[in-house]
């Protein structure tokens, strides 16, 4: 009976953390998509825009 409480708490925390991380990634992708001029786009492809012209 004592394991039910902490396990439920950890599961709910993991679910909330995963949803929060996904929402943050979606918001960052949406905010960086219309404005590729931001220097934070290194992970999304800022380096590829520097010289390589691969389609």
N, CA, C and O atoms as a Maestro MAE file, in Angstrom:
{
 s_m_m2io_version
 :::
 2.0.0
}

f_m_ct {
 s_m_title
 :::
 protein
 m_atom[220] {
  # First column is atom index #
  i_m_mmod_type
  r_m_x_coord
  r_m_y_coord
  r_m_z_coord
  i_m_residue_number
  s_m_chain_name
  s_m_pdb_residue_name
  s_m_pdb_atom_name
  i_m_atomic_number
  :::
  1 25 0.832 -1.198 0.000 1 A "UNK " " N  " 7
  2 3 0.000 0.000 0.000 1 A "UNK " " CA " 6
  3 2 0.874 1.258 0.000 1 A "UNK " " C  " 6
  4 15 0.471 2.295 -0.527 1 A "UNK " " O  " 8
  5 25 2.059 1.167 0.586 2 A "UNK " " N  " 7
  6 3 2.905 2.350 0.656 2 A "UNK " " CA " 6
  7 2 3.530 2.695 -0.695 2 A "UNK " " C  " 6
  8 15 3.936 3.836 -0.919 2 A "UNK " " O  " 8
  9 25 3.610 1.705 -1.604 3 A "UNK " " N  " 7
  10 3 4.227 1.967 -2.903 3 A "UNK " " CA " 6
  11 2 3.273 2.667 -3.861 3 A "UNK " " C  " 6
  12 15 3.712 3.231 -4.863 3 A "UNK " " O  " 8
  13 25 1.988 2.641 -3.573 4 A "UNK " " N  " 7
  14 3 1.020 3.196 -4.505 4 A "UNK " " CA " 6
  15 2 1.155 4.707 -4.598 4 A "UNK " " C  " 6
  16 15 1.080 5.267 -5.691 4 A "UNK " " O  " 8
  17 25 1.351 5.372 -3.469 5 A "UNK " " N  " 7
  18 3 1.442 6.827 -3.466 5 A "UNK " " CA " 6
  19 2 2.642 7.352 -4.237 5 A "UNK " " C  " 6
  20 15 2.466 8.117 -5.186 5 A "UNK " " O  " 8
  21 25 3.856 6.966 -3.862 6 A "UNK " " N  " 7
  22 3 5.041 7.468 -4.569 6 A "UNK " " CA " 6
  23 2 5.063 7.100 -6.044 6 A "UNK " " C  " 6
  24 15 5.508 7.894 -6.873 6 A "UNK " " O  " 8
  25 25 4.589 5.906 -6.381 7 A "UNK " " N  " 7
  26 3 4.596 5.496 -7.785 7 A "UNK " " CA " 6
  27 2 3.623 6.366 -8.582 7 A "UNK " " C  " 6
  28 15 3.949 6.816 -9.681 7 A "UNK " " O  " 8
  29 25 2.445 6.599 -8.037 8 A "UNK " " N  " 7
  30 3 1.490 7.459 -8.732 8 A "UNK " " CA " 6
  31 2 2.058 8.864 -8.896 8 A "UNK " " C  " 6
  32 15 1.874 9.500 -9.934 8 A "UNK " " O  " 8
  33 25 2.745 9.341 -7.869 9 A "UNK " " N  " 7
  34 3 3.336 10.677 -7.943 9 A "UNK " " CA " 6
  35 2 4.421 10.738 -9.018 9 A "UNK " " C  " 6
  36 15 4.489 11.701 -9.782 9 A "UNK " " O  " 8
  37 25 5.269 9.709 -9.077 10 A "UNK " " N  " 7
  38 3 6.334 9.693 -10.075 10 A "UNK " " CA " 6
  39 2 5.765 9.569 -11.485 10 A "UNK " " C  " 6
  40 15 6.260 10.210 -12.412 10 A "UNK " " O  " 8
  41 25 4.735 8.754 -11.651 11 A "UNK " " N  " 7
  42 3 4.131 8.583 -12.975 11 A "UNK " " CA " 6
  43 2 3.496 9.884 -13.438 11 A "UNK " " C  " 6
  44 15 3.674 10.292 -14.586 11 A "UNK " " O  " 8
  45 25 2.753 10.539 -12.548 12 A "UNK " " N  " 7
  46 3 2.111 11.793 -12.935 12 A "UNK " " CA " 6
  47 2 3.164 12.859 -13.238 12 A "UNK " " C  " 6
  48 15 2.993 13.655 -14.162 12 A "UNK " " O  " 8
  49 25 4.242 12.879 -12.470 13 A "UNK " " N  " 7
  50 3 5.309 13.847 -12.721 13 A "UNK " " CA " 6
  51 2 5.979 13.571 -14.063 13 A "UNK " " C  " 6
  52 15 6.290 14.502 -14.806 13 A "UNK " " O  " 8
  53 25 6.202 12.288 -14.377 14 A "UNK " " N  " 7
  54 3 6.837 11.942 -15.647 14 A "UNK " " CA " 6
  55 2 5.950 12.346 -16.821 14 A "UNK " " C  " 6
  56 15 6.440 12.863 -17.825 14 A "UNK " " O  " 8
  57 25 4.647 12.111 -16.692 15 A "UNK " " N  " 7
  58 3 3.720 12.474 -17.768 15 A "UNK " " CA " 6
  59 2 3.696 13.988 -17.954 15 A "UNK " " C  " 6
  60 15 3.765 14.481 -19.080 15 A "UNK " " O  " 8
  61 25 3.599 14.717 -16.857 16 A "UNK " " N  " 7
  62 3 3.575 16.182 -16.949 16 A "UNK " " CA " 6
  63 2 4.890 16.708 -17.520 16 A "UNK " " C  " 6
  64 15 4.891 17.649 -18.314 16 A "UNK " " O  " 8
  65 25 6.007 16.107 -17.121 17 A "UNK " " N  " 7
  66 3 7.304 16.552 -17.625 17 A "UNK " " CA " 6
  67 2 7.419 16.290 -19.124 17 A "UNK " " C  " 6
  68 15 7.937 17.125 -19.866 17 A "UNK " " O  " 8
  69 25 6.933 15.125 -19.570 18 A "UNK " " N  " 7
  70 3 6.998 14.799 -20.993 18 A "UNK " " CA " 6
  71 2 6.116 15.750 -21.801 18 A "UNK " " C  " 6
  72 15 6.533 16.243 -22.850 18 A "UNK " " O  " 8
  73 25 4.906 16.007 -21.320 19 A "UNK " " N  " 7
  74 3 4.015 16.928 -22.027 19 A "UNK " " CA " 6
  75 2 4.619 18.330 -22.064 19 A "UNK " " C  " 6
  76 15 4.534 19.016 -23.082 19 A "UNK " " O  " 8
  77 25 5.217 18.749 -20.977 20 A "UNK " " N  " 7
  78 3 5.834 20.073 -20.943 20 A "UNK " " CA " 6
  79 2 7.003 20.167 -21.913 20 A "UNK " " C  " 6
  80 15 7.158 21.174 -22.604 20 A "UNK " " O  " 8
  81 25 7.823 19.127 -21.970 21 A "UNK " " N  " 7
  82 3 8.967 19.138 -22.881 21 A "UNK " " CA " 6
  83 2 8.500 19.160 -24.337 21 A "UNK " " C  " 6
  84 15 9.061 19.879 -25.163 21 A "UNK " " O  " 8
  85 25 7.472 18.370 -24.646 22 A "UNK " " N  " 7
  86 3 6.951 18.358 -26.013 22 A "UNK " " CA " 6
  87 2 6.370 19.713 -26.389 22 A "UNK " " C  " 6
  88 15 6.586 20.197 -27.500 22 A "UNK " " O  " 8
  89 25 5.632 20.328 -25.465 23 A "UNK " " N  " 7
  90 3 5.032 21.630 -25.767 23 A "UNK " " CA " 6
  91 2 6.115 22.684 -25.962 23 A "UNK " " C  " 6
  92 15 5.990 23.551 -26.827 23 A "UNK " " O  " 8
  93 25 7.180 22.615 -25.161 24 A "UNK " " N  " 7
  94 3 8.275 23.584 -25.309 24 A "UNK " " CA " 6
  95 2 8.965 23.398 -26.657 24 A "UNK " " C  " 6
  96 15 9.298 24.380 -27.321 24 A "UNK " " O  " 8
  97 25 9.183 22.153 -27.066 25 A "UNK " " N  " 7
  98 3 9.822 21.905 -28.355 25 A "UNK " " CA " 6
  99 2 8.943 22.396 -29.498 25 A "UNK " " C  " 6
  100 15 9.440 22.984 -30.458 25 A "UNK " " O  " 8
  101 25 7.634 22.154 -29.396 26 A "UNK " " N  " 7
  102 3 6.732 22.618 -30.444 26 A "UNK " " CA " 6
  103 2 6.717 24.138 -30.514 26 A "UNK " " C  " 6
  104 15 6.720 24.709 -31.604 26 A "UNK " " O  " 8
  105 25 6.702 24.794 -29.366 27 A "UNK " " N  " 7
  106 3 6.700 26.256 -29.357 27 A "UNK " " CA " 6
  107 2 8.010 26.794 -29.926 27 A "UNK " " C  " 6
  108 15 7.996 27.784 -30.658 27 A "UNK " " O  " 8
  109 25 9.130 26.171 -29.611 28 A "UNK " " N  " 7
  110 3 10.414 26.632 -30.138 28 A "UNK " " CA " 6
  111 2 10.484 26.415 -31.644 28 A "UNK " " C  " 6
  112 15 11.015 27.261 -32.363 28 A "UNK " " O  " 8
  113 25 9.960 25.303 -32.127 29 A "UNK " " N  " 7
  114 3 9.989 25.049 -33.571 29 A "UNK " " CA " 6
  115 2 9.079 26.026 -34.301 29 A "UNK " " C  " 6
  116 15 9.429 26.517 -35.374 29 A "UNK " " O  " 8
  117 25 7.902 26.314 -33.723 30 A "UNK " " N  " 7
  118 3 6.990 27.255 -34.375 30 A "UNK " " CA " 6
  119 2 7.555 28.664 -34.371 30 A "UNK " " C  " 6
  120 15 7.399 29.398 -35.347 30 A "UNK " " O  " 8
  121 25 8.216 29.052 -33.275 31 A "UNK " " N  " 7
  122 3 8.752 30.407 -33.187 31 A "UNK " " CA " 6
  123 2 9.993 30.558 -34.068 31 A "UNK " " C  " 6
  124 15 10.266 31.654 -34.557 31 A "UNK " " O  " 8
  125 25 10.748 29.481 -34.279 32 A "UNK " " N  " 7
  126 3 11.968 29.573 -35.076 32 A "UNK " " CA " 6
  127 2 11.681 29.339 -36.560 32 A "UNK " " C  " 6
  128 15 12.516 29.673 -37.401 32 A "UNK " " O  " 8
  129 25 10.524 28.774 -36.901 33 A "UNK " " N  " 7
  130 3 10.219 28.492 -38.299 33 A "UNK " " CA " 6
  131 2 9.999 29.776 -39.114 33 A "UNK " " C  " 6
  132 15 10.621 29.919 -40.167 33 A "UNK " " O  " 8
  133 25 9.160 30.699 -38.689 34 A "UNK " " N  " 7
  134 3 8.928 31.905 -39.497 34 A "UNK " " CA " 6
  135 2 10.076 32.907 -39.406 34 A "UNK " " C  " 6
  136 15 10.145 33.828 -40.220 34 A "UNK " " O  " 8
  137 25 10.974 32.754 -38.441 35 A "UNK " " N  " 7
  138 3 12.076 33.696 -38.257 35 A "UNK " " CA " 6
  139 2 13.404 32.943 -38.157 35 A "UNK " " C  " 6
  140 15 13.918 32.744 -37.056 35 A "UNK " " O  " 8
  141 25 13.968 32.521 -39.304 36 A "UNK " " N  " 7
  142 3 15.236 31.786 -39.282 36 A "UNK " " CA " 6
  143 2 16.440 32.683 -39.039 36 A "UNK " " C  " 6
  144 15 17.573 32.203 -39.058 36 A "UNK " " O  " 8
  145 25 16.221 33.980 -38.811 37 A "UNK " " N  " 7
  146 3 17.327 34.911 -38.595 37 A "UNK " " CA " 6
  147 2 17.872 34.832 -37.176 37 A "UNK " " C  " 6
  148 15 18.921 35.406 -36.883 37 A "UNK " " O  " 8
  149 25 17.175 34.129 -36.295 38 A "UNK " " N  " 7
  150 3 17.615 34.047 -34.910 38 A "UNK " " CA " 6
  151 2 18.857 33.159 -34.803 38 A "UNK " " C  " 6
  152 15 18.940 32.133 -35.477 38 A "UNK " " O  " 8
  153 25 19.823 33.543 -33.962 39 A "UNK " " N  " 7
  154 3 21.045 32.742 -33.806 39 A "UNK " " CA " 6
  155 2 20.811 31.439 -33.062 39 A "UNK " " C  " 6
  156 15 21.717 30.608 -32.990 39 A "UNK " " O  " 8
  157 25 19.614 31.234 -32.503 40 A "UNK " " N  " 7
  158 3 19.334 30.001 -31.770 40 A "UNK " " CA " 6
  159 2 19.026 28.838 -32.711 40 A "UNK " " C  " 6
  160 15 18.792 27.725 -32.241 40 A "UNK " " O  " 8
  161 25 19.021 29.063 -34.017 41 A "UNK " " N  " 7
  162 3 18.662 28.014 -34.969 41 A "UNK " " CA " 6
  163 2 19.829 27.130 -35.343 41 A "UNK " " C  " 6
  164 15 19.804 26.505 -36.404 41 A "UNK " " O  " 8
  165 25 20.858 27.056 -34.503 42 A "UNK " " N  " 7
  166 3 22.009 26.216 -34.824 42 A "UNK " " CA " 6
  167 2 21.624 24.746 -34.840 42 A "UNK " " C  " 6
  168 15 22.106 23.988 -35.682 42 A "UNK " " O  " 8
  169 25 20.757 24.333 -33.916 43 A "UNK " " N  " 7
  170 3 20.365 22.927 -33.847 43 A "UNK " " CA " 6
  171 2 19.387 22.579 -34.968 43 A "UNK " " C  " 6
  172 15 19.378 21.444 -35.446 43 A "UNK " " O  " 8
  173 25 18.559 23.545 -35.395 44 A "UNK " " N  " 7
  174 3 17.532 23.238 -36.381 44 A "UNK " " CA " 6
  175 2 18.061 23.356 -37.806 44 A "UNK " " C  " 6
  176 15 17.354 22.992 -38.746 44 A "UNK " " O  " 8
  177 25 19.281 23.853 -37.994 45 A "UNK " " N  " 7
  178 3 19.834 23.908 -39.342 45 A "UNK " " CA " 6
  179 2 20.520 25.218 -39.651 45 A "UNK " " C  " 6
  180 15 20.669 25.555 -40.825 45 A "UNK " " O  " 8
  181 25 20.944 25.970 -38.659 46 A "UNK " " N  " 7
  182 3 21.632 27.229 -38.905 46 A "UNK " " CA " 6
  183 2 22.991 27.000 -39.545 46 A "UNK " " C  " 6
  184 15 23.470 27.844 -40.302 46 A "UNK " " O  " 8
  185 25 23.618 25.863 -39.249 47 A "UNK " " N  " 7
  186 3 24.933 25.564 -39.810 47 A "UNK " " CA " 6
  187 2 24.797 25.195 -41.290 47 A "UNK " " C  " 6
  188 15 25.678 25.515 -42.087 47 A "UNK " " O  " 8
  189 25 23.718 24.536 -41.657 48 A "UNK " " N  " 7
  190 3 23.522 24.124 -43.041 48 A "UNK " " CA " 6
  191 2 23.264 25.325 -43.942 48 A "UNK " " C  " 6
  192 15 23.541 25.267 -45.140 48 A "UNK " " O  " 8
  193 25 22.738 26.412 -43.384 49 A "UNK " " N  " 7
  194 3 22.457 27.600 -44.184 49 A "UNK " " CA " 6
  195 2 23.725 28.396 -44.469 49 A "UNK " " C  " 6
  196 15 23.701 29.320 -45.282 49 A "UNK " " O  " 8
  197 25 24.841 28.052 -43.808 50 A "UNK " " N  " 7
  198 3 26.053 28.858 -43.917 50 A "UNK " " CA " 6
  199 2 26.716 28.693 -45.287 50 A "UNK " " C  " 6
  200 15 27.183 29.676 -45.862 50 A "UNK " " O  " 8
  201 25 26.766 27.464 -45.821 51 A "UNK " " N  " 7
  202 3 27.491 27.314 -47.081 51 A "UNK " " CA " 6
  203 2 26.963 26.195 -47.962 51 A "UNK " " C  " 6
  204 15 26.955 26.337 -49.185 51 A "UNK " " O  " 8
  205 25 26.529 25.108 -47.391 52 A "UNK " " N  " 7
  206 3 26.112 23.966 -48.202 52 A "UNK " " CA " 6
  207 2 24.768 24.244 -48.855 52 A "UNK " " C  " 6
  208 15 23.841 24.732 -48.210 52 A "UNK " " O  " 8
  209 25 24.672 23.928 -50.142 53 A "UNK " " N  " 7
  210 3 23.432 24.177 -50.877 53 A "UNK " " CA " 6
  211 2 22.801 22.857 -51.297 53 A "UNK " " C  " 6
  212 15 22.408 22.694 -52.452 53 A "UNK " " O  " 8
  213 25 22.705 21.919 -50.367 54 A "UNK " " N  " 7
  214 3 22.097 20.631 -50.689 54 A "UNK " " CA " 6
  215 2 20.588 20.736 -50.569 54 A "UNK " " C  " 6
  216 15 20.086 21.256 -49.573 54 A "UNK " " O  " 8
  217 25 19.858 20.257 -51.557 55 A "UNK " " N  " 7
  218 3 18.383 20.367 -51.524 55 A "UNK " " CA " 6
  219 2 17.768 19.482 -50.465 55 A "UNK " " C  " 6
  220 15 16.547 19.462 -50.311 55 A "UNK " " O  " 8
  :::
 }
 m_bond[219] {
  # First column is bond index #
  i_m_from
  i_m_to
  i_m_order
  :::
  1 1 2 1
  2 2 3 1
  3 3 4 2
  4 3 5 1
  5 5 6 1
  6 6 7 1
  7 7 8 2
  8 7 9 1
  9 9 10 1
  10 10 11 1
  11 11 12 2
  12 11 13 1
  13 13 14 1
  14 14 15 1
  15 15 16 2
  16 15 17 1
  17 17 18 1
  18 18 19 1
  19 19 20 2
  20 19 21 1
  21 21 22 1
  22 22 23 1
  23 23 24 2
  24 23 25 1
  25 25 26 1
  26 26 27 1
  27 27 28 2
  28 27 29 1
  29 29 30 1
  30 30 31 1
  31 31 32 2
  32 31 33 1
  33 33 34 1
  34 34 35 1
  35 35 36 2
  36 35 37 1
  37 37 38 1
  38 38 39 1
  39 39 40 2
  40 39 41 1
  41 41 42 1
  42 42 43 1
  43 43 44 2
  44 43 45 1
  45 45 46 1
  46 46 47 1
  47 47 48 2
  48 47 49 1
  49 49 50 1
  50 50 51 1
  51 51 52 2
  52 51 53 1
  53 53 54 1
  54 54 55 1
  55 55 56 2
  56 55 57 1
  57 57 58 1
  58 58 59 1
  59 59 60 2
  60 59 61 1
  61 61 62 1
  62 62 63 1
  63 63 64 2
  64 63 65 1
  65 65 66 1
  66 66 67 1
  67 67 68 2
  68 67 69 1
  69 69 70 1
  70 70 71 1
  71 71 72 2
  72 71 73 1
  73 73 74 1
  74 74 75 1
  75 75 76 2
  76 75 77 1
  77 77 78 1
  78 78 79 1
  79 79 80 2
  80 79 81 1
  81 81 82 1
  82 82 83 1
  83 83 84 2
  84 83 85 1
  85 85 86 1
  86 86 87 1
  87 87 88 2
  88 87 89 1
  89 89 90 1
  90 90 91 1
  91 91 92 2
  92 91 93 1
  93 93 94 1
  94 94 95 1
  95 95 96 2
  96 95 97 1
  97 97 98 1
  98 98 99 1
  99 99 100 2
  100 99 101 1
  101 101 102 1
  102 102 103 1
  103 103 104 2
  104 103 105 1
  105 105 106 1
  106 106 107 1
  107 107 108 2
  108 107 109 1
  109 109 110 1
  110 110 111 1
  111 111 112 2
  112 111 113 1
  113 113 114 1
  114 114 115 1
  115 115 116 2
  116 115 117 1
  117 117 118 1
  118 118 119 1
  119 119 120 2
  120 119 121 1
  121 121 122 1
  122 122 123 1
  123 123 124 2
  124 123 125 1
  125 125 126 1
  126 126 127 1
  127 127 128 2
  128 127 129 1
  129 129 130 1
  130 130 131 1
  131 131 132 2
  132 131 133 1
  133 133 134 1
  134 134 135 1
  135 135 136 2
  136 135 137 1
  137 137 138 1
  138 138 139 1
  139 139 140 2
  140 139 141 1
  141 141 142 1
  142 142 143 1
  143 143 144 2
  144 143 145 1
  145 145 146 1
  146 146 147 1
  147 147 148 2
  148 147 149 1
  149 149 150 1
  150 150 151 1
  151 151 152 2
  152 151 153 1
  153 153 154 1
  154 154 155 1
  155 155 156 2
  156 155 157 1
  157 157 158 1
  158 158 159 1
  159 159 160 2
  160 159 161 1
  161 161 162 1
  162 162 163 1
  163 163 164 2
  164 163 165 1
  165 165 166 1
  166 166 167 1
  167 167 168 2
  168 167 169 1
  169 169 170 1
  170 170 171 1
  171 171 172 2
  172 171 173 1
  173 173 174 1
  174 174 175 1
  175 175 176 2
  176 175 177 1
  177 177 178 1
  178 178 179 1
  179 179 180 2
  180 179 181 1
  181 181 182 1
  182 182 183 1
  183 183 184 2
  184 183 185 1
  185 185 186 1
  186 186 187 1
  187 187 188 2
  188 187 189 1
  189 189 190 1
  190 190 191 1
  191 191 192 2
  192 191 193 1
  193 193 194 1
  194 194 195 1
  195 195 196 2
  196 195 197 1
  197 197 198 1
  198 198 199 1
  199 199 200 2
  200 199 201 1
  201 201 202 1
  202 202 203 1
  203 203 204 2
  204 203 205 1
  205 205 206 1
  206 206 207 1
  207 207 208 2
  208 207 209 1
  209 209 210 1
  210 210 211 1
  211 211 212 2
  212 211 213 1
  213 213 214 1
  214 214 215 1
  215 215 216 2
  216 215 217 1
  217 217 218 1
  218 218 219 1
  219 219 220 2
  :::
 }
}
